[in-house]
Amino acid sequence: MNIINRSPTVTLDKKSPAEMWFDVKPNLQKLKVIDCYAYLRIPKEILKSKLDSRSKKCYMVGYCPNGCRLWDPENNKIIKGLTYNFVKRIF
């Protein structure tokens, strides 16, 4: 849905639905490629010791209102990530 709402259409005089609704041109810099690597940051409160891993390797599978939906292959679960880093060019 994110890319569809941000793509210009002929019926809206070459403006996107998001641009018509919010009256602001959408920022496409924050869009990421689906299925790319992402490292989810683990909060300090959850870490048990200093030597625990501070991030978890995941895959981006979509967007949610507050961040991204990331798939954790170790646990086979979808996580809603708020703090993450993407590895651009590796899929």
C-alpha positions as CSV (number, residue, x, y, z in Angstrom):
1,M,0.0,0.0,0.0
2,N,2.8,2.4,0.7
3,I,4.2,2.6,-2.8
4,I,0.7,2.6,-4.4
5,N,-0.4,5.6,-2.3
6,R,2.8,7.5,-3.2
7,S,2.8,6.8,-7.0
8,P,1.5,9.6,-9.3
9,T,-1.6,8.9,-11.4
10,V,-3.0,10.5,-14.5
11,T,-6.5,10.9,-13.0
12,L,-5.1,13.1,-10.2
13,D,-3.2,15.3,-12.6
14,K,0.1,13.4,-12.1
15,K,-0.1,13.7,-8.3
16,S,-0.1,10.8,-5.8
17,P,-3.1,10.1,-3.6
18,A,-1.0,10.9,-0.5
19,E,0.0,14.2,-2.0
20,M,-3.7,15.1,-2.7
21,W,-4.8,14.0,0.8
22,F,-2.0,15.6,2.9
23,D,-1.1,18.5,0.5
24,V,2.6,17.6,0.8
25,K,4.8,15.8,-1.7
26,P,5.6,12.3,-0.2
27,N,9.2,11.5,0.8
28,L,10.3,8.3,-1.0
29,Q,13.7,8.2,0.7
30,K,12.3,6.2,3.6
31,L,11.0,3.4,1.5
32,K,13.0,0.2,1.6
33,V,13.2,-2.8,-0.6
34,I,11.1,-5.7,0.7
35,D,13.1,-8.8,1.7
36,C,16.4,-7.0,2.4
37,Y,18.5,-7.6,5.5
38,A,17.7,-5.5,8.6
39,Y,19.3,-5.6,12.0
40,L,16.8,-5.1,14.8
41,R,18.3,-3.3,17.8
42,I,17.7,-5.0,21.1
43,P,17.0,-2.6,24.0
44,K,19.5,-2.5,26.9
45,E,16.7,-3.6,29.3
46,I,16.3,-6.9,27.6
47,L,20.1,-7.7,27.5
48,K,21.2,-10.1,30.3
49,S,24.9,-9.3,30.2
50,K,27.4,-7.0,28.5
51,L,28.4,-9.6,26.1
52,D,24.9,-10.4,24.7
53,S,24.3,-9.6,21.1
54,R,22.9,-6.0,20.7
55,S,21.1,-6.7,17.4
56,K,19.2,-9.5,15.7
57,K,19.4,-10.3,12.0
58,C,16.0,-10.1,10.4
59,Y,14.4,-9.6,7.0
60,M,12.0,-6.8,6.1
61,V,8.6,-8.1,5.0
62,G,6.5,-4.9,5.1
63,Y,5.5,-1.7,6.8
64,C,3.4,-1.0,9.9
65,P,2.1,2.4,11.2
66,N,5.0,2.8,13.6
67,G,7.9,1.2,11.8
68,C,8.6,-1.9,9.8
69,R,7.5,-5.5,10.0
70,L,10.6,-7.7,10.3
71,W,10.7,-11.5,10.0
72,D,13.0,-13.3,12.6
73,P,14.2,-16.5,10.9
74,E,15.5,-18.0,14.2
75,N,12.1,-18.0,15.8
76,N,10.0,-17.8,12.7
77,K,8.0,-14.8,14.0
78,I,7.1,-11.4,12.6
79,I,8.3,-8.5,14.8
80,K,7.2,-4.9,14.6
81,G,10.5,-3.1,14.7
82,L,10.9,0.5,15.8
83,T,14.7,0.7,15.9
84,Y,16.6,-1.0,13.0
85,N,19.3,-0.6,10.5
86,F,19.1,-1.8,6.9
87,V,21.8,-3.4,4.8
88,K,21.1,-1.9,1.4
89,R,22.4,-4.0,-1.5
90,I,22.2,-7.5,0.2
91,F,19.0,-9.4,-0.4
